[in-house]
Amino acid sequence: MRTIVLLTLVVLFTAPSAAHPLHLSITNIAYENGKLKILMKSFRDDWEVGYFHYHGVPVDFTDPMQREIPWFGEYLNKSFMISTGKEIPALSLEIDSISLNEDAMTIEMHALVPESPKSLYIYNTLLIDIYPDQTNLVIFVSGKKETGIKFDMRKHDAEVILR
């Protein structure tokens, strides 16, 4: 499974093109010693279309200053959340870096998990409101256990058992 995802990443995020045929994000989450390390990869222009959808004006996220606009962080926090319980508020996800490589945008984040939960709840609707065919793949690693989850128009959340 992981090999297929990695090959998909290489093909989709390195081939230069005017447009891409798939709307896809791939997120790797590693949980270790009470900390989540998150690496999210998506297409930059999908975010730009999302901004245009909400505001009616173009944006260029190749400009780091434009990635600082409030919409970017607000949209990310609204569309991607992790919590320690279904009815518990989401953990605070801190953006560590945002980098671009060709058409790909990579967002690195982290979060501290305040307790030793039995499970984590992941909510991922990133760009699903813009693209009905959007697929958000998540690979969750805790210890030696690896779980793959597919989020799309029909599935917005999932529970990952930690113990």
C-alpha angles and dihedrals in degrees: 000000000000091000091053091050092048092049090049089052093051094048098041100039101041104042109094113227142149091241137002124231096218132059103214143151126188120200127188116199122187120190116199134149094351095310133106119211112196128192114183122186124189141143114284094214091056088061090048091052088048091054091048089049091057101036108024093229129097123250131193111215091186082080106079091211091060090055086060093066112116094243092067097058094035092052092047092049091048094047102040122043138158124195139171093233139023094248096030120104116261122267116257106260112204118205109227099178145344118208136177129214114177105305095344125098118198121197118193117198140164138198136189116231105217098208140015100271125190090225144002128225118220123198116190123172096144109164093342089120088058101038118033089199093053114134121195114196120196126192110195119194125189117166107315093334118102123187128187120205130184118208121190143138091307101039120049104158142030140180121233115202112220102186 
